[in-house]
């Protein structure tokens, strides 16, 4: 009787959560939701009890078989077959325990906008999940070198660690090691170790779930999905580094879910940027990254993605960030309203071997004149950029039986300017007005490993930038 009351109480709690996130027009489905929730609770309780019963059975069988050899040895007749059965049962019991704590590896698929490796925790039944990625390259300067040197770099090694406490609550994290060491060398400065994300998810309903912690700001393609086998080229698109300052994470909380099977959203309230870090090169230096971040000013970010079922392979979306960045600090002797508005529109289409991608990002900053005087750099009151990318997998035409392999030449054009407009009293820095042409090749012997070769040609409105050929490798697990 007590168990029945418990099930009804749990079902009632679940229904309450569902009603809180549902629209008023869905109240007529309350009775149906309550029935479905009760059925789900009863099913989960049954599965849990089955696991417990199996563990009890295996333990009892093990104890019984362990007792048999002792009796037979006393009678002078040891039984090797019994010993073998004991070992087999011990292995089965250990495997059952491992399956509860560390599940088997699952297929890499994206969930809730994150990269496939970062999404592993969503695909396990319970317990621990481990994933990660790495990338490195050799880059040779080929023109406009201006004293630049060829370089080789173990760029990143990343570990994802997640833990699924229950079907409703999970933790996910990313720890990144950059440039192989935190110590400086005779050749270069030191690398770093950073927490890229660390959050708790409360999975309440398909339409509305809660996320809190150190979260990736949901803008563009790369900021959330930056695992190297899932983008072309050894370098991430510059538009998504200089206009959208990827990788960009902030402390906060928000909601995410699917409004329809074709429509996903994410909306967060987080710490904002800090304008003290802005410069002519853009807003990238203003990221707080969860490091004792100032919470004087907060920001809101929203994202919407549409994948119409009538057009498989098509994705259309947009995102927007709005937040004060002054953080109640003094700029050139006074506090300022430094409202930053940043938004992007993005589109992607995949059909057979063809891959198309486009993104445009725009930003505007209030009181850029006062901020520029304070930081000693011409901070643009407007920043913008866009890029277009095309790739095609030719492997089916070269080796029709090589199902796992992938070979795609690609081309990407970028145009970006972090100083698209200078504030009054300042001269626009034309060295920030850039066109970038990238052409290359991506080869994947298996889906989790990518070998990359590309050439990048920078064209500046004023001055020169180093062009380079880069050979690199990336992997994900």
N, C-alpha and C positions, 0 to 999 in steps of 0.2 A: 504494500500500500504506500509506504514511504517512498519507494522507488518511483511509483506512478506519480505521486505528487511532485517529486523532483523533476521528472520529465516535463510535466505540465508547466512548472515554474520556469524551467529553461526555455521551453517553447514560448512562453509568454514574454520573456525577456528579449528573445530574438525578434519576435513580432513587433515589440515596442521599438526596437532599433530600426527595423524595416520601415515602420510607419513614420518615424522621425525624418528619414531621408527621402521618403516618397512625397509626391505632390498631393494636394488635397483631393484631386480628382480620383485618387486610387483608393479612397477609404472603403469603397464598395467591395474591394478585394480582401478586406481584413480577414474574413472567415477562411478564405482559401489560403492565405498566407499562414494563418495559424495552423491549419491542418498540415501544410507542407513542412513547416518548421518542426512540428511534433514528430512527423515521420522521419525527418532528417536526424533529429536528436536520438530517436529510438534506434535508427540504423547505426549511428556512430557508437552508441552504447553496446549494441550487439557485436560490432566488429571488435571493440576493445575487449569485451568479455571473451570472445573467441581467441584472441591473442593470449589472454591470461590463462585460459583453459589449456591451450597448446603448451604453454610454458610449464604448467603444473604437470601435464601428462609426461612431457619429456624428462622433467626432473624426477618424477616417480619411477619411470622406466630405468633411468640411469641408476638410481639408488638400488633398485631391485637387481639389476645386472651386476652392479659392483659387489653386491652381497654374495652372488653365486660363486665367483672364483674362490672366495675365502672358505666356503663350505667344501668346495671340491678339492682345494689344496689340503684341507684337513683329512680328506679321504684319500689323498695321494693321486688325484686325477685332475690336473689343471686343464682348463678349457680355452683354447686359443680363439675359437669362434666367439665366445662370450666377450673376450677382451676386445676383439675387433668391433663388436656391436657397441660396447661402451664408448670406444673412440669415436665411432660414427655419430652416436647420439650426442656426445660432447661437442662435436663440430657443429651439428645441427642447432644445438642450443646456443652456441656462441654466435652462429650466423644470424639466428633470430634476434639476439640482443643487438648485434651490429646493425641489422636492418632497421631497428627502432631508433638508434642513435645516429648512425651514418648511412643514409639510404644509398641505393645504387645510383650510378651516374645516369642522368636523364639527358634527353636530346636538347641541344641548345636552341631555344626559341625565345624571342623577345616577349616581355610582359610589362604592361603599364608604362610603355614608352622607354624602358631601360634597354641597354644592350643585352644580347642573349646570355653572355657569361654572368653579367650582373643580375640576371633574372633567374638564376638557377634555384634560389631558395623558394620561388613560387611554384616550382614543379616537383618538389619533394613532398612526400606524405607527412613527414615529421622530422624533427631533429636537425642535424648539421648539414650544411652544404658548403662546398669549397670550389672556387673557380678562380679565373685570373686571365691575364694576358701579358704579353711582352712585345717590345719592338726595339730594333736597333738599325743603324745604317752607316754607310760610308758615303761621304759627299765630296765631290770634286768641283772646285770652281773652274769655270770655263771662259768667262768674259766679264768685263767690268769688275775685275777682282779687287782693285783698290787696296791691295795688301792683304786680302783675305787668304786663308790657308785651307787646304783640304783637311777634312775632319772625319773621325769615326767616333760613334757614340752609342753606348748601351743606354738608349734614351729612357726607357721605362720598363719596370717590372711591377706588376700590379697583382694583388691578391684580394679576391672577394671572399668574405666569410659571412655566412648567414645562418640563422637558427630559426626554425619554425617551431614555436612553442605549442601551437594548436592550429586548427584550420582557420582561426580568426586573427591570430596575433603572430607576427614574425619580426625578426630583426635582420637588417642587411647592412653591410659595410664594405668599403673599398679602401685599401691602404696602398699607396703608390710610392715606389722608390725610383728616383730620377737620377740619371747620369752615374749610376753604379756605386757612388760613394757619397757620404756626407762630408768627407774631407776634401780640401783643395789639393791640387797637384801642381807640379811645375808647369803643366800645360794650361790648366784651366782652374776656375773657381770651384767651390764645393757644390755637390748635389743636394738633394733634400729627401726627406721622408714625410709624407703628408697623408692625412685622413681625407679622402676625396668625398666620401659620403658615409653617413652613419645614422640610420633612422629606424623607427618603429612604425610598422603598418598595422592598422586595425581594419580588417577586412569585414565590413558590415553588410554590404549589399553591392550587387553589380553596378548600381547607379551611383553609389556614394560610399567611399572608403576614406579613412583618415590616415595621414602620414605626418610624423613629427620628428625633428632632429636636424642633422646636417644634410640638406637636400640639394640635389642638382636643380638649378634654375631651369624650368622647362621652356627653353627657347632654341630655335633652329634645329638642325639635324644632329650636329656633332656633340653638343654639350651633354646630351643624355646617352647617345650611342657613339662612343669614341673608341671602340675596340678596333684594332688595326686591320683585321680581315674584313671589316664591314664598311670601309671607305677606301677610295682609290688614292694612290700617291703615298709617298713616305711622309709628307707633311699634310696636316689638316688644312682645309681651305682657310686662307688668310682672312676672308670676310668673317668667318666664324671664330677667329681669334682676336681681331682688332676692332670690329664693330660689335659683335657678340663676343664677350671676352671668355671664351671657352678655355679650359674647363672652369666653370663658374658655379660655386656652391655657397649657400648661405644657411644660417640657422633660422628655423621657423617651423610652421605647420600649415597644413592645407588639406584639401579634399581632392579625390580623383575617382574616375569611374567611366562608365559608358552610358550615355544618354539614350543610345540606340545601338544596335549591333554594328552600325556603320560610323558611329560618332563617339569619339573619346575626348575627354577633357582632363585638365589638371589646373588647380587654382591654389596658390600659396600666399601666405603672409609671412614675410621674412625680414631679417635685417637688410638694410639697404647698403649701397656703396658708400665710400668715403671720398668726398671730392678732393681731399688733401693729396690723394694719389693720382689725380688726373694730370694729363700733360698733352702736348701737341700730338703725341702718339696715340691718344685716345683715353678711354675710361678703364682700361685693363688694370692699371695700378691701383684702382680704387676698390678692388675686391677685398673683402674682409676674411673670407674663407673659414669662418668659425673660430678665428684666433682672437679670443678676448674681444669680440666684435662690439663696436659701439651700437647700442640699441636706442639712441636718441631719436633716430629716424628709421621708420620701417618702410617696406615696399610691398606692392602687390604685383603678382605675376599670374597671368592666365594664358592657357593654351587650348586650342581646339583643333582636332584632326578628323578629317572625313575620308573614309575609304569606301566609296560607293560600291555596293554589291553588283550594280549594273555594269561596272567598269573594273573588273579584276586587275590588280596591279597598280591602280591609281591611288595616290594620296594627295589630298589638298588640305592645307592648314595654315594657321597663323598663331602668333603669340604676342603678348604685350607686357612690358614692365613699366611700372610707374612708381617713383619714390623720391623723396627728398634725400639729398646727399650731403648737406652741410653738416649734419650731426651736431648741431648747436655749437659749432666751433667758430672762432674768429677768423675771418678772411680779410686781409689788408685792413685790420682794425675794426671790423664790424661783422655781425652775423648776417648771413644772406639766405635767401630762399633759392636753393640750388636744385630745383625740380628736374629730374631726369626722366624723359619719356623715351623708351626704346621699344621698337616693335619689328616684327618680321612677317613676311609671307613666304611660304615654301610649297613646293610641289614636287612630286616624284611619280615616275611611271616605269613599270617593269613589264615587259612582254617578251616571253621566250628569252632570247639572249640579249635583248635590248634593254639598256638602263638609261633613263633620263632623269636629271635632277636640276632644280632651279631654286634660288633663294634670293630674296632682297631684304635688307635690314636698314632701318633708319633710326637715328637718335637725335634728340634735341635737349639742350641744357640751359637752364635759366641762370642769369647772373654770371655768365662765363667771363665777362670782363673783370669782375672783382676776383674771381677764382684765378684767372690768369695772372693778375698782378701779385697775388699771394704766392702762387707756386713758381713764379718766374718762367712760365712757358705759355705759349699761345694755345690755350685750351679752346677747341672749336665749340661754338654754340650749336653746331650741327655736324653730325657724322653720318655717312651713308655708304652702302656697298651692295653689290650683287654679284652673283656668279651663276654660270650655266655649265653643266657637265653632261657628257655623253660617253657611254661605254657599250661594248658589244662582246659577248662571249663567243669566240670563234672555235672553241674546242669541239663542239658537236660536228663541225664541218671538217676538222682535221682528224680527229679520232672519235668516230661515232660511238665506239664501245667504252670510252673512258668516262663513265657516268659520274665518278667522283671528282674528276679534274675540271679545272676552270682556267681559261686564258682569255683575258680581255684587254685589248688596247683601249685607251681612254684619252679624252681631251677635256680640259677645264679652262674656262675663261673667267677671270675675276677683275672687277673694277671697284676700288674702294678708296675712301678719303676720310681720314680722321679729323681733317681740318677743312671740311667742305665749306664752312662759313666761319669767318673770324669775328670776334666781338668788336664793338666800336673801340677805336684807338689802337687796334692791333692789326698786323699784316698777316694775311693767310700764308701758312707754310706749305708751299707747293711741292716740297719733297715728300709730302704725305699723300699726294694725289697719284695713285698707282694703278697701272694695268699689269696683270700677271697672266701669263700663258703657261699652262702645264700640260705636257703630253707624256704618256708613259704606258706601261704594261703591267698588269697584275696577273700573276700565275698562282693558282692554288692546286697543289698536288692532292690535297684533301681539303675539305671545307674549313678545317681549323687552322691551317697554315697558309700564309701568303708570302710570296716572293715578289718584290716590287722594283721596278726600274722607271725613273722619270727624269724629265728635264724641265726646269723652271726658268722662264725668261721674264725678268722684271723690266717694266718701262715706266719711268717716273716723269711727271710733268716738268720737274727740274732736278738735275743731278743724276746720279747713276746708282744702281744697286747690283749686287753680285748675282750673276746667273750661275746655275749649278746643275750638275748631273748627280743623281743620288741612287744608290743601290741599297736595298734594305730588306729586312725580313720581319714578319709579325706572326704571332700565334695567339690562340685563345683556347681555353679549356674550362 
